[in-house]
Amino acid sequence: MQQTYDSASIEDEIMELVDSLMTQDPYNLDVKLSQHELELVEESYKETIPKLDYGTCMKCAQLRSHYQWCQRC
């Protein structure tokens, strides 16, 4: 038995497909993912950079948390 297609139903299916493709924007998704990754990296730098400001301790070679001393010493 051969299935017949109504031109209106085919047009509706095509329009639904086009609408679904228009709402799925892979480029925008990549930008959102990249923005999220950027925020994660930014948070890690916010924690790391202040520690790097004071260099390393001469005694234990750990990052100093103050210009005169490190947490360990």
C-alpha positions in Angstrom: 0.0 0.0 0.0 1.5 3.3 -1.1 1.2 6.2 1.3 0.0 9.4 -0.2 1.0 12.8 1.1 -1.1 15.9 1.2 0.8 18.9 0.0 -0.5 20.9 3.0 0.8 18.2 5.5 4.2 18.2 3.7 4.4 22.0 3.9 3.5 21.8 7.6 6.2 19.3 8.2 8.7 21.4 6.4 7.8 24.5 8.3 8.1 22.6 11.6 11.5 21.4 10.6 12.6 24.9 9.6 11.3 26.3 12.9 13.1 23.7 14.9 16.3 24.4 13.0 16.0 28.1 13.5 15.6 27.7 17.3 18.6 25.4 17.5 21.6 27.7 17.0 24.8 25.7 17.5 26.9 28.8 17.3 25.0 30.5 20.2 25.3 27.3 22.2 29.1 27.3 21.7 29.3 30.9 22.8 27.3 30.1 26.0 29.5 27.2 26.7 32.6 29.3 26.2 31.2 32.0 28.4 30.7 29.4 31.2 34.2 28.1 30.7 35.5 31.6 30.8 33.8 32.2 34.1 35.3 29.1 35.6 38.8 30.1 34.5 38.3 33.6 35.8 37.3 32.3 39.2 40.5 30.2 39.4 42.6 33.2 38.5 40.9 35.4 41.1 42.0 32.9 43.7 45.5 32.4 42.3 46.7 35.8 41.3 46.7 37.4 44.8 48.9 34.5 46.0 51.3 35.1 43.1 51.7 38.8 44.0 54.1 38.0 46.9 56.2 35.4 45.2 57.6 32.3 46.9 58.9 31.8 50.4 62.7 31.6 50.7 62.5 28.9 53.4 59.9 26.4 52.1 59.4 27.5 48.5 55.6 27.8 48.9 53.6 30.7 47.7 53.6 33.5 50.2 50.2 34.9 51.3 51.8 38.0 52.7 54.8 40.0 51.5 56.9 38.9 54.5 55.7 35.4 55.3 53.9 32.3 53.9 51.2 30.3 55.5 53.5 27.4 56.5 56.3 29.5 58.0 
